[in-house]
């Protein structure tokens, strides 16, 4: 049975989590000095935190986080550096990431994703619910964009199983928040090296309003992933509406490996003023493989029957200043688990997301 909604408990948890995130960002962040071509984003640090605690649940994909660094935009791949060195310039060797007039950037990220069944008090293997699972990853991303199109490629490498430290992180977090101690991590999916490749294209299909005031736009995107983390293909419609809205494309927070990390924005019409806008993404995804539901490839282990076709809705609210930004989001899906077979599972995903950005 789901727990009744407790506003005071929920608010306390959310405040504690948000406070930790803010402190971790501000602790070592110097006053930034912007760099890069005029009118575009400078180098960016992003801290992303995803958790279902914001929606009063604790099952399936339970939490995730990533720390990302994206270089300042450059006109040529040869000029992309920003601490990434020759790694950033590798974008010039990736087909389709050229294009006259497009800005180039690269990103590096480290992150983790954790999944648990609904009943974390049981020590035995729960065969009719999703398994305990964790992945720890390192990602490299290259992308090119302007206000009309986006092209990107990402490589994800990592590990699943006990080396991913899901048990240690979740138990420490539950202890901090006064939550139940999860008992069944001895039944988590096996250790396996992970490798995933993702390719994404986006294109604007509509602009409306006045750029210096209220405006809106729409874009379509396609994304293909291949690997033992996620093998999938998806199409999406992305909508934005706001005041003093930046150009480029909204970042869509996704579970690690499902999509890509990127910062593909242009400065707003009045960069000295705040930008405030909302986003809505409607996506359909066909899954051939999902590590968190299918289990590992190399060794048989716990898993659950999945649904191959999944609908997703990602809604966001974005507030941006010249040097920093705050992004709040909700990630909802249709059933990705076959609830006819996995009777104990809720079936669909629900996550709240917080992204903090610091630009310099």
C-alpha positions, 0 to 999 in steps of 0.5 A: 500500500502506498504511504499517505501524503504527509506535507510536513514530512515531504517539505522537510525532506525536500528542504534537506535535500535542496539545502545539501545540493545548494551547499555542495555547489557554493562551497567551492565555487569562485566568482565566475568570469564569463568566456566564449563568443559574444551572445553564447554561453560560457563554460558551465558546471551543472549539478543534477539531482533526481529523486522520487522523494519529491513525489512521496515514493521510493521504488523503481528508479529511486535516485540519480545524480550527476556532476557535469562540466561543459566547455564554453561554446566555440566556432570551431572544434579546434578551439574547444578546450576548457580543461577537456584538452584534446578530448573536447577537440575529438568532436571534429572527428565525429560525423555530422557534428560539423555544419556552418554557423553551428556552435561547438561544445563538449561535456564530461560528467560523472554520475550514479543511478539507483533502483529499488523495489517497492518493499525495501524491508524484505531481505529475500529476492522479490521476484515480482518486482524490479530488482535492486540495481545501481550504475556508476558512470563516466560520460563524454559528450560532443554537440553542435547547435544554433537556434534552429538545430542540435546534433550530439553524440555521447559515450557512456562507460561505467559499471553496475553491481556492488562497485557502483556503490548503490547500497552505500549511497542509498543507506547513507541517504535514508539514514540522513532523511530518517527513512527505512533502511533498505535490506535487500541489496544482497540481491542486486543485479550483477557486476558488469562493465557498461558501455553505451553510445547515444546520438541525438538530433533536434530541430526547431519547427515553430517560433512565436511571440516577441523575443524581448518579451513573452515568446514560445517555440517548439522543436522535434528530436530523435535519439538512438541509444545502443549498449548494455545500459539502454538500447532504445530509439525515441522521438519527442516534441519539446515546447517552451514558453517564457519571458526573456527566454534564451535561444537554443534548446532546453535541457531534458533531465533523463536517467543517466544513459537514456539520453544526453547531457548538454548545455545548448543555450544562447543568451536571452535577448536581454542578458542583464535580466532574468529569464523565466520559462517553462518547458514540456516534453512529450516523448515515445520510446521503444526499448530493446534493452534496459539494464535496470529491468532486464538485468546484466548480459554477461551473467544471469541474475534478477530482472523483471518483464518490461514493456517495450513501448513507453510514453514519457512526460517531462515538465520543467520550470527554469530560472536563469541569471547571467552567472547561474540557473535553477531548473526544477522538473518532473519526469513521468512515464507510462508503465515500463514494467509488465504489471501482469507479471510483476504484480508488486511493482508500481509499473511506471516511473515518477521522479522529481529533478533539481539542476543547478548551473554555475557559468563562468 
